[in-house]
């Protein structure tokens, strides 16, 4: 395991909060060099909801089994 990745994991598991990364952005910065490049073919285009007040529409009626 690369040393910088091991250091990040050790910091994430630190007992004292002051020894842990301060934000998710800090964790991402430590992980970024070890992540593969994103595949643009896998991106999913999302359309906005019809009614912005109800972003998640719940189906009505009995649940199918």
N, C-alpha and C positions, 0 to 999 in steps of 0.2 A: 504494500500500500504506500502511495506517495506520502512523504513526510508532511506536506502542507495539508493533505486531506486528513491524516491522522491527528494533526494539531487541531483542525476544525472540529472533528468528532470529540476530541478530549474537551475542547472548550464548550461544546454543546452539552456535554455530560457533567460539567463543573457543578460542584455543590453550591458554591456561592454565586448568587445572581450577577455580581459585579465581574465575575470571571467568564460569564457567558457572552455570546454575541449580543449586541444591543438591539439589533433589528433583523428582520427577514432579509433586507437588502444586504446586510453584512454577511449573512449565511450564503446568500446567492452568489455574492462576489467570491467567496471561498470555494463554492462548488462549480462555478462557471467554467473554469479551465478543464474540468473533468467531464463536462456534459457534451454529448454529441451535438453536431449542428442540426437544427430543426429541418425537417423535410417539408418544404412548402407544399408538396402534393397532399400532405395529410391535414392541412388546415381546413377547418369547417367554417363556411360563411354562415353567420347567424343573422336572421332578420329581426328587427325590433318587434316587440309584441304589438298587437292591434290596439290594445288599450294599455297605455303606460302605467295606469294605476293598478293593473292586474298582470304583473310580469309572468306569473305562472298560472296557467289555466288548468283547473282540476276537472277531469271528466265527470259528468253527471250520470246518475243511474247506478245500477248494480255493477259491482266489479266482475269482470270476466274471470272464470276459473281456469 
